[in-house]
């Protein structure tokens, strides 16, 4: 696989490189229907406590807020986070997408930050 790294460094947190996937819920299911949400599977390129760079097959809208499920290969536990699309860029293999994770009490952001802190210590 081709390695992608942005030349435009905006993240204030240290990045880590772990293999895994992030599932992005781009469209929620309508309440009281049998419809399923639309979910895009993305490959993790790098992660930090406050964001991620992903490789996706589909482009995403800058500024859109999505529910994310982080599934790292070396862990059985998944992390459910909220994130905002901060930037996108087309590339040979699809689209690079930069997400900023949002602080939200309804997500696992505190557990996520704790995990990332352990990686860096």
C-alpha positions in Angstrom: 0.0 0.0 0.0 1.1 3.5 -0.7 2.0 5.6 2.3 0.2 9.0 2.6 1.3 11.7 4.9 0.1 15.3 4.8 2.8 18.0 4.4 0.4 20.4 6.1 0.8 19.6 9.8 -2.0 21.1 11.9 -2.3 18.6 14.8 -0.9 19.7 18.1 -0.8 16.1 19.5 1.8 13.5 18.7 0.7 11.0 16.0 0.9 7.2 16.3 0.8 4.7 13.6 -1.4 1.6 14.2 -3.2 -0.6 11.7 -6.9 -0.7 11.8 -10.1 0.7 10.5 -12.5 3.5 11.3 -16.1 3.1 10.3 -17.8 6.4 9.6 -21.6 6.7 9.8 -22.2 9.2 7.1 -26.0 8.9 7.1 -28.0 8.0 10.2 -31.0 5.6 10.0 -34.4 7.3 10.3 -36.0 6.7 13.7 -38.9 4.1 13.7 -37.9 2.6 10.3 -36.0 -0.5 9.3 -33.5 1.5 7.3 -29.9 1.0 8.1 -27.3 3.8 8.5 -24.9 4.4 5.6 -21.4 3.5 6.8 -18.1 3.9 5.1 -15.1 1.8 6.0 -11.8 3.7 6.1 -8.2 2.7 6.6 -6.3 4.3 9.4 -3.2 6.1 8.3 -2.3 7.8 11.6 -4.0 8.7 14.9 -3.7 11.2 17.7 -5.6 11.9 20.9 -7.6 14.6 19.0 -7.8 13.3 15.4 -7.0 10.9 12.6 -6.0 10.8 9.0 -7.9 8.2 7.0 -8.0 6.7 3.5 -11.6 6.4 2.2 -13.2 5.2 -1.0 -15.6 8.1 -0.9 -15.2 11.9 -0.5 -16.7 13.5 2.6 -18.0 17.0 3.2 -15.7 19.4 5.1 -17.3 20.5 8.3 -19.6 17.4 8.5 -19.9 15.8 11.9 -20.1 12.0 12.0 -20.2 9.1 14.5 -17.0 7.1 14.2 -16.1 3.6 15.4 -12.4 3.0 15.8 -11.3 -0.6 15.4 -7.6 -1.1 15.9 -6.1 -4.5 15.0 -4.3 -5.0 18.2 -7.4 -4.4 20.5 -10.6 -6.2 21.0 -12.3 -3.1 22.3 -13.7 -0.6 19.8 -14.0 3.2 20.5 -17.1 5.1 19.5 -16.2 8.8 18.9 -17.7 11.9 17.3 -15.6 13.6 14.7 -15.6 16.6 12.3 -14.2 16.4 8.8 -11.5 19.1 8.8 -10.1 18.4 5.3 -10.2 16.1 2.3 -7.9 15.5 -0.6 -8.2 13.2 -3.5 -5.4 10.7 -4.1 -4.6 7.7 -6.3 -6.3 5.2 -3.9 -9.3 7.3 -3.0 -9.6 10.2 -0.6 -7.5 11.3 2.3 -9.7 12.5 5.1 -8.6 14.4 8.2 -10.9 14.1 11.2 -10.9 16.1 14.5 -12.3 14.2 17.4 -14.9 16.1 19.4 -15.3 16.1 23.2 -18.7 14.6 23.9 -20.0 12.8 27.0 -21.9 10.3 24.9 -18.7 8.9 23.3 -15.6 7.1 24.5 -13.3 10.1 24.0 -11.9 9.9 27.6 -11.0 6.2 27.2 -9.6 7.0 23.7 -7.3 9.8 25.2 -6.2 7.5 28.0 -5.3 4.8 25.5 -3.3 7.2 23.4 -1.5 8.5 26.5 -0.4 5.0 27.3 1.0 4.5 23.8 3.1 7.6 24.2 4.4 6.9 27.7 
